[in-house]
C-alpha cells in the first residue's frame, strides 16, 4: 500500500478500521482467554480516558512532565507495597513483561561483572517452564540459558537447578506463576539456594504479581513468592495483565535502589548532553503511565479483591466442569491460569472444535493441554464454556481422536 496523495475522511477510516476487525477474536463476548484481560466496562472507560489525557506526554522528560514522574513513582510504590518490597526497594514502569525481564537480566549481568568480578561467558539457570522472554533477552546479551526440566508436578526442580549453577551464573529464575501451567514455583526454596550460593534470584510474576496478593487477601493459600522471601533480588509484574491497566505497562522491581542502578543507562559522550534513561526505551508513552495510575486508584484494594474473586470463581467452576468430563488439571492452580489435559481424547482436537464455536484460547504443549488465562468477565460465560467443552469432547470422541503424548518432565 502506498500513502494516499490526499487524506481520507475520518468517518470513512473509522468504518474501514471497524470492518478490518470483523474477523478478530470476539473478546468482548468472553470467548477469548489469552491476550486480553476484560475487567468490565467501568475499568475500560478509566483506561481509555486516562490514557488519552496524557497520550502526547513523554515519560522520557521528567523535568518537562513531573506529573508522569510522580504517577510512575506512585504506581511503583503501590506495587512494592503489595509485593512486600522492603525499605529502599525501587523500580520502574516498562512497556511489558519482556521489557521488564530484559532489564532485570541487564541489571543482574552488570552487577555480576562490576560487583562480583564475573568474567567470560555468562549464563542464567531457569526451569523449562519459564517464559521465552528470558531466551530473547539472553540472545541479545549473548548469555547462555540453561533450561532445567521441571518436576513431575510441573514445578521448578530446585535441586537440579542447583547442580546446573556455576561460577558464571548471573541469575536463577522462578515464576509466580508459570504461564504454561499457572503454578507458582517453590520460590522459598529458590530463595534459599540464592542466599546459599550468592546468586541473583529473579521472580517472574508478570502474570501473578497483581493478582496473587489479592487472592491471598481473599483467603487463598498463596505461598510466599515475592520480596518477603529474602533471596529475591528482582521481580517483574505486568500492570496490563491482572492489574487491568492499559497496554503496554509492566513493572520491574528491585530489592534495593542499589540493585536498580545497574539497570539504568547513563550516556553523555555525544553532542546532545547527558541522557539518563531507566529502561531500554527512550520515549515512554505517557498514556500507559497515567492509565496505570488511574486504574490502580480507581479500583483500590477492595476493587481488585472483587475482580479477582470473580477470576477465582470462574476458574473453580471451569475446573469442576472439566474434571467431570474426565480432564486432569495440571497441578493445583491458585490464580487465574489453568491447564488441563485428557488421557482418552486429544486436547488439541478439542481445541479445534472449541474454535469452531468461537473460542480462542491457548494451549500447553508439554503435556498437550487446554490452557485458559481467565478474566473477571469469564465468570459470566463459564457455563457456556463448559457446555461447549462438553460438546467438543463428544465430537472428538465420535472422530476416534488419538491419545496424548508423553509429557516432558524429570
C-alpha positions as CSV (number, residue, x, y, z in Angstrom):
1,X,0.0,0.0,0.0
2,X,1.3,3.4,-1.0
3,X,0.5,6.5,1.1
4,X,-2.6,8.2,-0.5
5,X,-2.0,11.6,-2.2
6,X,-4.8,13.1,-0.3
7,X,-6.2,12.4,3.1
8,X,-9.3,10.4,3.8
9,X,-12.3,11.5,5.9
10,X,-12.1,10.1,9.5
11,X,-15.6,8.7,9.4
12,X,-14.6,6.6,6.4
13,X,-11.4,5.5,8.0
14,X,-13.2,4.6,11.2
15,X,-15.7,2.4,9.3
16,X,-12.8,0.8,7.5
17,X,-11.0,0.0,10.7
18,X,-14.1,-1.4,12.3
19,X,-14.6,-3.7,9.3
20,X,-10.9,-4.8,9.4
21,X,-11.6,-6.0,13.0
22,X,-14.5,-8.1,11.9
23,X,-12.5,-11.3,11.8
24,X,-10.7,-10.7,15.0
25,X,-11.4,-12.8,18.1
26,X,-14.6,-11.8,19.9
27,X,-13.0,-11.0,23.2
28,X,-15.8,-8.7,24.3
29,X,-18.1,-11.7,24.3
30,X,-15.8,-13.5,26.7
31,X,-14.7,-16.2,24.2
32,X,-11.0,-15.2,24.4
33,X,-8.8,-16.5,27.3
34,X,-5.5,-15.1,26.2
35,X,-4.1,-11.7,25.1
36,X,-6.9,-9.6,26.6
37,X,-7.9,-9.0,30.2
38,X,-11.5,-8.0,30.4
39,X,-12.3,-6.4,33.8
40,X,-15.5,-4.8,32.7
41,X,-16.7,-1.6,31.0
42,X,-16.1,0.5,34.1
43,X,-12.4,-0.3,34.1
44,X,-12.2,0.0,30.3
45,X,-13.6,3.6,30.4
46,X,-11.0,4.6,33.0
47,X,-8.2,3.1,30.9
48,X,-9.3,4.9,27.8
49,X,-9.9,8.3,29.3
50,X,-6.8,8.3,31.5
51,X,-4.6,7.2,28.6
52,X,-5.9,9.9,26.2
53,X,-5.4,12.6,28.8
54,X,-1.6,12.0,28.7
55,X,-1.2,10.3,25.3
56,X,1.1,13.1,23.9
57,X,3.2,13.5,27.0
58,X,6.6,11.7,27.2
59,X,7.9,9.9,30.2
60,X,11.4,10.5,28.8
61,X,11.3,14.0,30.2
62,X,10.6,14.0,33.9
63,X,11.6,17.7,34.2
64,X,9.1,18.6,31.5
65,X,6.4,16.3,32.8
66,X,6.7,16.0,36.6
67,X,3.1,14.7,36.6
68,X,4.2,11.5,34.9
69,X,7.2,11.2,37.1
70,X,5.0,11.4,40.2
71,X,2.4,9.0,38.8
72,X,5.2,6.4,38.0
73,X,6.6,6.7,41.5
74,X,3.1,6.2,42.9
75,X,2.5,3.1,40.8
76,X,5.8,1.6,41.8
77,X,5.2,2.4,45.4
78,X,1.8,0.7,45.3
79,X,3.3,-2.3,43.5
80,X,6.1,-2.6,46.1
81,X,3.7,-2.4,49.0
82,X,1.7,-5.3,47.5
83,X,4.8,-7.4,46.9
84,X,6.5,-6.9,50.3
85,X,9.1,-4.5,49.0
86,X,11.5,-3.7,51.9
87,X,12.6,-0.2,52.8
88,X,14.6,1.2,50.0
89,X,13.1,-1.0,47.3
90,X,12.8,0.6,43.9
91,X,11.5,0.0,40.3
92,X,10.2,1.5,37.1
93,X,7.4,1.1,34.7
94,X,8.3,-0.7,31.4
95,X,6.4,-1.4,28.2
96,X,5.7,-5.1,29.1
97,X,6.9,-8.3,30.7
98,X,9.6,-8.9,28.1
99,X,10.9,-5.4,28.7
100,X,10.9,-6.0,32.5
101,X,12.6,-9.3,32.2
102,X,15.2,-7.9,29.8
103,X,16.0,-5.0,32.2
104,X,16.3,-7.4,35.2
105,X,18.8,-9.6,33.3
106,X,20.8,-6.5,32.2
107,X,21.0,-5.4,35.9
108,X,22.0,-8.8,37.0
109,X,24.7,-9.0,34.3
110,X,26.2,-5.7,35.2
111,X,26.0,-6.4,38.9
112,X,27.8,-9.7,38.4
113,X,30.6,-8.0,36.3
114,X,31.1,-5.0,38.5
115,X,30.4,-6.2,42.0
116,X,31.4,-9.9,41.8
117,X,34.1,-9.7,39.1
118,X,32.4,-12.5,36.9
119,X,34.2,-12.7,33.6
120,X,33.9,-14.8,30.5
121,X,30.8,-16.5,29.2
122,X,27.7,-15.9,31.4
123,X,24.6,-18.0,32.0
124,X,21.2,-18.0,33.7
125,X,19.6,-21.1,35.1
126,X,15.8,-21.4,34.8
127,X,13.1,-24.0,34.7
128,X,11.9,-25.5,31.5
129,X,8.5,-23.7,32.2
130,X,10.0,-20.2,32.3
131,X,8.9,-17.6,29.8
132,X,10.7,-17.3,26.4
133,X,11.4,-13.7,27.2
134,X,14.4,-14.9,29.2
135,X,15.7,-16.5,26.0
136,X,15.1,-13.4,24.0
137,X,17.0,-11.2,26.4
138,X,19.8,-13.7,26.7
139,X,20.2,-13.8,22.9
140,X,20.5,-10.0,22.8
141,X,23.1,-10.0,25.5
142,X,24.9,-13.3,24.4
143,X,24.1,-15.1,27.7
144,X,23.6,-18.8,27.8
145,X,20.2,-20.1,29.1
146,X,20.2,-23.4,30.9
147,X,16.7,-24.7,31.0
148,X,16.2,-27.4,33.6
149,X,13.3,-30.0,33.3
150,X,10.5,-29.4,35.8
151,X,9.4,-32.0,38.4
152,X,6.5,-34.4,37.9
153,X,4.2,-31.8,39.5
154,X,5.3,-29.2,36.9
155,X,7.3,-27.1,39.3
156,X,10.9,-25.8,39.2
157,X,13.3,-28.6,40.2
158,X,15.5,-26.7,42.7
159,X,18.0,-29.5,43.3
160,X,18.6,-29.9,39.6
161,X,18.9,-26.2,39.1
162,X,21.5,-26.1,42.0
163,X,23.6,-28.6,40.1
164,X,23.4,-26.5,36.9
165,X,24.8,-23.4,38.6
166,X,28.5,-22.5,38.3
167,X,30.8,-19.5,38.8
168,X,29.5,-17.9,35.6
169,X,25.8,-18.0,36.6
170,X,24.4,-14.4,36.9
171,X,20.8,-15.3,37.7
172,X,18.4,-18.1,38.7
173,X,14.7,-17.8,37.9
174,X,11.4,-18.8,39.3
175,X,7.9,-18.0,38.1
176,X,4.8,-16.9,40.1
177,X,3.0,-18.4,38.2
178,X,4.4,-20.1,35.2
179,X,2.5,-19.3,32.0
180,X,2.1,-22.9,30.7
181,X,0.8,-24.3,33.9
182,X,-0.4,-21.4,36.1
183,X,1.6,-22.8,39.0
184,X,3.8,-20.9,41.5
185,X,7.3,-22.3,41.6
186,X,8.9,-23.1,45.1
187,X,10.2,-19.5,45.5
188,X,11.2,-20.1,49.1
189,X,13.5,-23.0,48.1
190,X,14.9,-21.0,45.3
191,X,15.5,-18.1,47.6
192,X,17.4,-20.3,50.0
193,X,19.5,-21.5,47.0
194,X,20.2,-17.9,46.0
195,X,21.3,-17.0,49.5
196,X,23.5,-20.1,50.0
197,X,25.3,-19.5,46.7
198,X,25.2,-15.7,46.5
199,X,23.0,-15.7,43.4
200,X,20.6,-13.2,41.9
201,X,17.1,-14.6,42.0
202,X,14.5,-13.1,39.7
203,X,10.8,-13.9,40.2
204,X,8.8,-13.6,37.0
205,X,5.4,-12.5,38.4
206,X,4.4,-10.9,35.1
207,X,1.1,-12.9,35.3
208,X,0.7,-13.2,39.0
209,X,2.1,-10.0,40.5
210,X,-1.1,-8.1,40.6
211,X,-3.5,-11.0,41.3
212,X,-1.7,-13.2,43.9
213,X,-1.7,-10.6,46.7
214,X,-5.5,-10.1,46.4
215,X,-6.2,-13.8,46.1
216,X,-4.3,-14.2,49.4
217,X,-6.4,-11.4,50.9
218,X,-9.5,-13.3,49.7
219,X,-8.4,-16.3,51.7
220,X,-6.4,-18.1,49.0
221,X,-3.5,-20.2,50.2
222,X,-0.8,-18.4,48.2
223,X,2.8,-19.4,49.2
224,X,5.5,-16.8,49.7
225,X,6.7,-15.7,46.2
226,X,7.8,-12.0,46.4
227,X,10.2,-9.9,48.4
228,X,9.1,-11.5,51.6
229,X,11.5,-14.2,50.5
230,X,14.9,-12.8,51.5
231,X,16.7,-14.3,48.5
232,X,14.6,-12.5,45.9
233,X,16.6,-9.7,44.2
234,X,14.2,-8.6,41.5
235,X,10.7,-9.1,40.1
236,X,8.7,-8.5,37.0
237,X,4.9,-7.9,37.3
238,X,2.7,-6.7,34.5
239,X,0.2,-4.0,35.1
240,X,-1.6,-4.7,31.8
241,X,-2.4,-8.3,32.8
242,X,-4.1,-8.7,36.1
243,X,-3.5,-5.1,37.1
244,X,-6.2,-4.4,34.4
245,X,-4.2,-1.4,33.1
246,X,-3.9,-0.3,29.5
247,X,-1.2,-1.9,27.3
248,X,1.7,-1.6,27.5
249,X,2.6,-1.3,31.1
250,X,4.7,-3.6,33.4
251,X,6.8,-3.0,36.4
252,X,10.4,-4.2,37.1
253,X,11.1,-4.1,40.8
254,X,14.3,-4.4,42.8
255,X,15.1,-5.2,46.4
256,X,17.1,-2.0,46.6
257,X,17.9,1.1,44.6
258,X,21.5,0.0,44.6
259,X,20.5,-3.0,42.5
260,X,18.2,-0.9,40.3
261,X,21.1,1.4,39.4
262,X,22.7,-1.5,37.4
263,X,19.7,-1.3,35.1
264,X,20.0,2.4,34.3
265,X,21.6,3.8,31.1
266,X,23.7,6.9,31.6
267,X,25.2,8.4,28.4
268,X,26.9,11.7,27.8
269,X,29.5,11.1,25.1
270,X,27.6,12.8,22.3
271,X,26.7,16.4,21.4
272,X,23.3,16.3,23.0
273,X,24.4,16.3,26.5
274,X,23.9,13.8,29.3
275,X,20.9,11.4,28.8
276,X,19.8,9.1,31.6
277,X,17.1,6.5,30.9
278,X,15.9,4.0,33.5
279,X,14.9,1.3,30.9
280,X,15.7,0.4,27.4
281,X,13.1,2.7,25.9
282,X,13.8,6.4,25.2
283,X,10.4,7.7,24.6
284,X,8.0,6.3,27.1
285,X,4.3,6.7,26.4
286,X,2.7,9.0,29.0
287,X,-0.7,7.3,28.4
288,X,0.5,3.9,29.7
289,X,1.8,5.5,32.9
290,X,-1.3,7.7,33.5
291,X,-3.7,4.9,32.7
292,X,-1.9,2.6,35.2
293,X,-2.1,5.2,37.9
294,X,-5.8,5.9,37.3
295,X,-6.9,2.2,37.2
296,X,-5.0,1.3,40.4
297,X,-6.5,4.3,42.2
298,X,-10.0,3.6,40.7
299,X,-10.1,0.0,41.8
300,X,-8.2,0.2,45.1
301,X,-7.7,-2.9,47.2
302,X,-11.4,-3.6,47.6
303,X,-12.0,-3.3,43.8
304,X,-9.1,-5.6,43.0
305,X,-10.3,-8.1,45.5
306,X,-13.7,-8.1,44.0
307,X,-12.4,-8.5,40.4
308,X,-10.1,-11.3,41.4
309,X,-12.8,-13.1,43.3
310,X,-14.6,-13.3,40.0
311,X,-11.5,-14.8,38.4
312,X,-11.1,-17.4,41.2
313,X,-14.8,-18.3,41.0
314,X,-14.6,-18.7,37.2
315,X,-11.5,-20.9,37.5
316,X,-13.0,-23.1,40.1
317,X,-16.3,-23.5,38.1
318,X,-14.4,-24.5,35.0
319,X,-12.1,-26.8,36.9
320,X,-15.1,-28.7,38.3
321,X,-16.7,-28.9,34.8
322,X,-13.5,-30.1,33.2
323,X,-12.9,-32.8,35.8
324,X,-16.5,-34.0,35.4
325,X,-15.6,-34.6,31.7
326,X,-12.6,-36.7,32.5
327,X,-10.0,-33.9,32.3
328,X,-7.0,-33.8,34.6
329,X,-5.9,-30.4,35.9
330,X,-2.1,-29.9,35.8
331,X,-1.0,-29.3,39.3
332,X,-3.0,-27.1,41.7
333,X,-3.5,-23.7,40.1
334,X,-4.3,-20.9,42.6
335,X,-4.5,-17.8,40.4
336,X,-6.1,-17.1,37.0
337,X,-4.4,-19.7,34.7
338,X,-5.3,-23.3,34.5
339,X,-4.2,-26.1,32.1
340,X,-6.0,-29.4,31.8
341,X,-5.3,-32.5,29.8
342,X,-7.3,-35.7,28.9
343,X,-6.0,-39.2,28.8
344,X,-8.6,-40.5,26.4
345,X,-9.0,-37.8,23.8
346,X,-6.6,-35.4,22.1
347,X,-6.8,-31.9,23.7
348,X,-5.6,-30.3,20.5
349,X,-8.5,-31.8,18.6
350,X,-10.8,-30.4,21.4
351,X,-9.2,-27.0,21.0
352,X,-10.1,-27.1,17.3
353,X,-13.7,-28.0,18.0
354,X,-14.0,-25.1,20.5
355,X,-12.5,-22.8,17.9
356,X,-15.4,-23.7,15.7
357,X,-17.7,-22.2,18.3
358,X,-15.8,-19.0,18.6
359,X,-13.4,-19.8,21.5
360,X,-9.9,-18.5,21.1
361,X,-7.7,-19.8,23.9
362,X,-4.2,-21.0,24.3
363,X,-2.7,-24.5,24.7
364,X,0.1,-26.1,26.6
365,X,2.3,-28.5,24.6
366,X,4.0,-30.4,27.4
367,X,1.8,-32.3,28.1
368,X,-0.8,-31.4,25.4
369,X,-3.4,-29.5,27.3
370,X,-6.1,-26.8,27.0
371,X,-5.0,-23.6,28.6
372,X,-7.1,-20.7,29.9
373,X,-6.0,-17.3,31.3
374,X,-9.2,-16.1,32.9
375,X,-10.5,-12.6,33.4
376,X,-13.4,-11.4,35.6
377,X,-15.8,-11.4,32.7
378,X,-15.3,-15.1,32.2
379,X,-17.4,-15.8,35.2
380,X,-20.4,-14.7,33.1
381,X,-19.6,-17.2,30.3
382,X,-18.2,-20.1,32.4
383,X,-21.3,-22.2,32.0
384,X,-21.3,-21.6,28.2
385,X,-17.6,-22.7,28.0
386,X,-18.4,-25.9,30.0
387,X,-21.3,-26.6,27.7
388,X,-19.2,-26.1,24.6
389,X,-16.4,-28.1,26.1
390,X,-18.9,-31.0,26.7
391,X,-20.0,-30.8,23.1
392,X,-16.3,-30.7,21.8
393,X,-15.4,-33.8,23.8
394,X,-18.3,-35.7,22.4
395,X,-17.5,-34.6,18.8
396,X,-13.8,-35.6,19.2
397,X,-14.8,-39.0,20.7
398,X,-17.0,-39.6,17.7
399,X,-14.0,-39.0,15.5
400,X,-11.8,-41.5,17.4
401,X,-9.2,-38.9,18.4
402,X,-5.8,-40.1,19.5
403,X,-4.3,-40.2,22.9
404,X,-2.0,-37.5,24.3
405,X,1.8,-38.0,24.0
406,X,4.2,-38.3,27.0
407,X,4.9,-35.2,29.0
408,X,8.4,-33.7,29.2
409,X,9.5,-33.7,32.9
410,X,12.0,-35.3,35.1
